[in-house]
Amino acid sequence: MILKRLTCAIGFWLLASAAWAQDVAPSKATAELTARIAASPVLPFTPSYFAVQPPTPGWETGMISWLAFDRSGLLYELQRGDKADPVLVLDRGGKLLRSWGRGNYTIPHSIRIDPAGNVWTVDAAASTVIKYAPTGEKLMTISVGEQPVTKSPFNGTTDIAFGPDGHLFITDGYGNARVLEYSADGQRLGQWGSHGTGPGAFHLPHGVQIDGDGTLYVADRENGRIERFDRTGRFLGEIAGLGRVYSIRLDGDAIWAGVQPLEQPTGSPGWVVKLDRKTGAILGHLDVAEAKGLHCIELSPAGEPVITLGDQLLWFKKKG
């Protein structure tokens, strides 16, 4: 069975390689990751493409950077095109229900919904975090600031998570390499992190989640790992050897992640993986042979993984 899965993975590898923008031989780390993924089961989902229905002629989205579901199943997208508002709210059929945010962003990056149903968005260039009511009313703006001088327009915050007590944890990964803690009313309480490859250091903290016990999980994108911390920033461990980790989503004792080989350009084909969040074991996987995917992973209310894929989504539906 393992040999069969490894053969399938090699076939996927050859198919995906043709889509990559440059021909780079797999590294030893990528070969080991591919073998680990191949040894895990293919998860019982069928891919389905999902896109918003244009409400008017000439209306279109650009790259969908991030997505989130609210408790009722409405889908919130954060997109980067200039022919639509950045924040889009859709029903399950892709019908646009409302939108907002034009003029509020430089590079829209992530969108999350807190336990009260408020909508939070993160800007990766202005390094700001904006809180909205579900109807689009702006409630608060956090200007993180302290951006270093860089040559890239990406120079700021990347993601946000909500602690059990309402505290906010923000990854500031472009330019800086840190996690910041804020109170619910937007007052900074602390920060930790530095550039590097060692325990507790970061090379682009790109996504963050927090569990009910207050343990933080940070997608350390360019170091190819997920790091664990307590709320004070004390390093608790890592799940290493994952390739480029874009986004993570906690689901009980599991972590869903979108990953791709580190030596390939960003946006290359890769995998959706389901991990045991304590041991790091790969519990299962889904192949993503298309480019421009995996920047964000979310779970539908039915527990189905959904990823961004350029200007649309790839929704993995439960079989049957």
N, C-alpha and C positions, 0 to 999 in steps of 0.2 A: 504493500500500500504506500509506504514512504517512497519507494522507487518510482511508483506511478505518479505521485504528487510532484516529486522532483523533476520528472520528465515534463510534466505539464508546466511547471514553473520555468524550466529552461525554454520551452516553447514560447511562453509569455515573454520571457526576457528577450528572445530574438525578435519577436513582433514589436515590442516596445522600443527596442534599440533603433529600429528604422524610423521611429517618430522623433527621436531625440535630435536636438539641433546640432550636435557635434558628436563625432565618433570617439568615445573615451572607453578604454578597456575597463571592465569591472575591477575594482580593487579587491583585496583579500577580505576586507570588512564587508563589502557589498556581496561577495560570493557567500560569505558566512550568513549574512542576513537573508539572502535568497534561499539558502538551504533551510534555515530555521522556519521561514515562512512556508516553504514547500512542505515541510513536515507537519504543518498545522492543517486542520480541516478547512475546506472551502465553506464559508458560511452560507446558510440556506436563504439567500436573497437573490432576486433577479433585478438587474439594472434597468431603470426607466428614466427617460429624460423629462425634465420639468422646466418650463419657461413661462414667464408672465405673458398674458394676452395683451397686446398693445391696445390701450384704450382709445387712442386717436391716431390718425395718419402722421407718420414722422416720429412718433414716440418710440424710443428704444432704450434699452439699458446698455451700459458698458460692462466692464468686468464686475461680476458680483464678488465682492471681497469676503463677505461673511453672511451668515444667516442664523436665525433663531426662531423657535416656536414658542408661542405663549400657551397657557394652560388650556385654552379653548381650541387649540390646533391651528390658529392663524399663523401664517409664515411671514416673518420680517426679514427683509433683505437690505443689505447696505451695498450700494453699487457706485461705480466711479464714472459713469458716462455723463455727458453734459446735455443729453436730450431727455432726461427724466430727473425727478427729485432723487436725492441720495437714499432716503429711507422709504422703502416700499412695503406696504402691508397687503398680503394676498390671501385669498381663500384657498382651499385645497385643490380647486380647479385651475388656479393660476389667474383668477380675476383680480384686478387691482381694486382694492377697497378704499385706500387713502394713501397719501404720500406727503413727505415734507423734507425740509432741511436744505433746500437750495441756498447757496451762499454761506453755509455754516462750516464748510470743510475745505481742506487743501487736498489731503489724501485720505478718504474714508477707509478705515481698516477693519474694525470689528464691531459687532453688535451683540449685546446680551440683554436678557430680560431678568430683572431681579424677582425675588419671591413675591413682592407686592404687585408685580405686573408692570413696573416702570421700565422704560426702554433706555439703555445706556449705549452710547456709541463712542468709538475711540478714533482719533485722527493721528496717523503715523507721520505727518509732516508738521502740523501746527502743535503737536504734543498736547492736545486737549481732550478732555472727556466730557461729553454732554449727556445730561439726564433729561429725558422727556416723559411726559404722561403718554399713555397708549394712544391718545388722540393726536399727539404731535406737539402739545404745548411744552415749550422749553422750561424746565424746572431749575436747572443748575448747570453751570459750566465750571469745570476744574481745569485751570491752566497749570500744567505740570512744570513747563519751562526747563531751565538749566540745560539747554541743548548745546552740545559741543559743536565746533565748526567742522563740517564735513563737506564732501563733494557730492553727496547724494541727497536728493529731495526727501528720501525717507530718513527722518531724523527725529524720532519721538516715540510715543506710546504705542503699544500693540494690542493689549487685551485687558480685561477686567474680570474679577471674580468677587463674590459677595460672601462675607463671613457670616456665621450663624448669628452674630450680634449686630449685624448691619454694617460692619466695617468693610471698606473697599480695599481690594488688593489689585494694584495696577502694574503690569509689566511695561517697562520702559526700555525697549530693546534695540531700537534703531539709534545709533549714536552712543547712547548710554547702555549700560548692562546691569539693570537693577530692578528690584521690586519695591514698590512704594505702598505704604498703608495709609489710608485716609479714614476719618470718621464719616458717619453717614451724612453729615452736613458739609462735607468737603474740606475739613481741616486736616492737614498732613500730620501724621503721628509718628512716622518713622520710615526707614528705608534700609535696604541691604543689597549687596551684590557688587561684583566688579568683573572686568574683562578677564577672561582666562579659560583654561580647560580643566582645572582641578575641581575638587569637590566644592560645591557652592558658588563657583564662578560661572560666567555665562559667555556664550558667543551667539548673541541674538535671542534673548528670551522672547518668544513669539506668541505663546498662549499660556493661560493659567486657569486652573480650577482649584476649588477648595472643598473638602468634604465636611461632614457634620461634626467631626472632631477637631476641625481647625487645621488639618494637614493640607499644605499647599502642594500642588503638582504643577511644575513649570516645564513647558516644552522648550528646551534649550536647543533651538533649531539647528544651528550650524555646528554644534558639538554632537549632534546625533543622539540625543538622550532626553529622558524625562527625569527631572530632579525633584526630590521631595524635601520639604522644609516644615518646621513648625512655624507658628505665627510670628516668632521673633527673628526668623531667618536662620535658625539653627539647621544645618544640613542633616537630613535623616537617611539619605540613600539615593540611589538612582537606578533607572532602567536604561542601560547603555546599549550601544550597538544597533540603534534603530534606523540609521540613515537620517536624512533631513526630516525633522519632525515639525510640521506646520501648526497643527491645531489638535487639541485634546478635548475629550468629553467624558466626564465621569458617569458611570452607570452601575450603581451598587458596588460590587467588588471588582468591577472591570473598568478599564480605560480604553476608549476608542481613540485611535490616532490615524492621521493621514501622513504617510511617510514615502520617501523616495530616495534613491541612491545619492549619497553626498557628492560624488564626483560629477554628476550630471547637472546641467543648468537648472535653475529654479523653474518650476512649472513642468518638469518632465514627468513621464508616466511613473507609477509607483503602486502603492497598495493602501487599502484600508485594513488596519489590523486591530484586533481585539485582544487586550492584554490583561493578565491578572495583575491588579494594581499593587499587590504585596510581593509577589515573586518575580514579576516581569515576564512570566511565561506567555508565549503567543498562543492564545486560545483558538484563533481562527483568523481568516483573512479573506479579502476580496481584491481581485486584480483590477487596476485602473490603467488601461492601455492608452487612454487619451492624454494629450498634453493639456496644460492650463487647468489642471484639476488639483484637488487635495488641499487648497489653501485653508479651507474651513471644513470641519466635520461637525455635524449636529445629529441628534436623534429626534425622530418624529414622536408624537405622543404614543404611537404604536410600537416604539422601540426600533424603528427602521433607520439605518444610517443614511444620511444625506450629505453630499459634498458639493462644494462649488466647482463649476466646470466652465470657465470663461464667462460668457454672458448667460449661462443657464445653470441648472443643477442636475446632478446625477443622483437619483433617488433609488435606493436599493429596497425593493418591495419584498415582503415576506412571501415565500413560495406557498401557493395554495390559498 
